[in-house]
Amino acid sequence: MIEWREFCIGAHDLILDDAGVTVEFSNGRTQRIDLRLGDGVIELRSTIARRAVAMQIERLALVAWEHNRASSLVGFRVDERDRLVGEAWVPVPGLTRDEFLFCLRSVAASCDLFEYQLTGKDRE
């Protein structure tokens, strides 16, 4: 079984906790990524806008869909708690440290950018 925490050792831009990682960017912004092991995959998920903020954005599902058209690694959607989230699934078989860190940082950067475009803030 793969241990994603081992992949993060030595990465100075990552802060780990029990359920995920906070990625720190050089501009001072951060983005939290929750990780969950599934059947042969690692699910990476980040909240872009909590319910209170998401409910203020007109046609949020359409905005997410339009954003998905330009994204190949990260998918955006409104989840069951009415939050806007970004997510990706990384296959575990053959996964290397470099591939994992690339996916983790890509999800964080995509979600952080979308959050900034929608709110202009660094909330999540």
N, C-alpha and C positions, 0 to 999 in steps of 0.2 A: 504494500500500500504506500502510495506517495505521501510525503509529508511536506506540504507547501511551505510551512514555516522554515524548513531547512533551506529552501530556495531563497529566502529573504535575508539570510545571515550575511552580514557585511554590506548590505545595501543601505547607505546612509540617508536616503530619502524616504525610507519606510519605517513606520512606527507600528509594531504589531500588538494585538491584544487577543483575547480568547476567540473572537468570532471573525476577525478580519484585520485589515491593514489601513492605515491612513498614509496616503502618499503626499509628501511635501514637495511643492514646486519651487523653483528658484525665485519666482516672483512673490513668494510668501503665502500664496494660496495653498489650500489643502483639499483633498477629496478622500472621503471614507469609502472603502470597498469592503463589503461583507462577502465572505467566502463560505461555500458549502460544498462538501464532497457528495457527489451523486454516484450513480452506477457508471463508472468509467469516465466521469467528467468532474471538473471543478467549476462550480457556478460562481461567477463574479457578478455582484450586483451593487449598484450605488444609487442612493437617493439624490435626485436632482432638485426636486421641489416637494416639500411636505404638503399634506392635504390643504392646509390653510393658504399656502401660497399658490398651489396648483389650481385651486378653485377660483382664483382671481384671473387666471389666464384663459382668455376666450378660445374656444375650439381647441382645447389642449390635445385631445386625441389626434386631431388633424395635424396640429403642429408637430407632434411626435412622429406621425406617419411621414410627413414631408421630410423631417430630419433623417428618418431611416433610409430614405431614397439616396442620400449622400454618404451613408455609412456602411462599411462592409464588415467590420468586426463587432461593433456594438449595436445592439437593438434598443430602442427606446419605446416605452409604453406607460400607460396609466395602470397601476397595479390594483389589487383588491382593496387596498386601503386608500385609494384615490390619490396616491403619490405618483409623481413622474419619476420613473427609474430608468437607468441604463443597465444593460446586462449583456454578458457573453458567457459562453460555455467553452471550456478548454478541455480537449480530450486528454486523458491521463496516459494511455499507452504511448510510450516513447517520448513523453514530455521531458524537455530539458529545462535547466534553470533559466537559460537565456530566453527560451520561448515563453516560459511562464512569466518572467519579469516584463517582457515586451507586452504581453497581453494585459497584465495587471496595470502597467503604466498607461497603456493605450486606453483602457476603459476609464481610468481615473482622469486622463487628460480630456477625453471626449465628453465625459459627464461634467467636468468642471467648466469646459468651454460652453456647453449648452446651458448650464446653470447661469453662467455670466451673461450669455446672450438674452436669456429670459428675464433675469432679475437684476443683473448688474452687481450682485453681491456674492459673497463667499459664505454660504450658510451651512452647507452640508460637508 
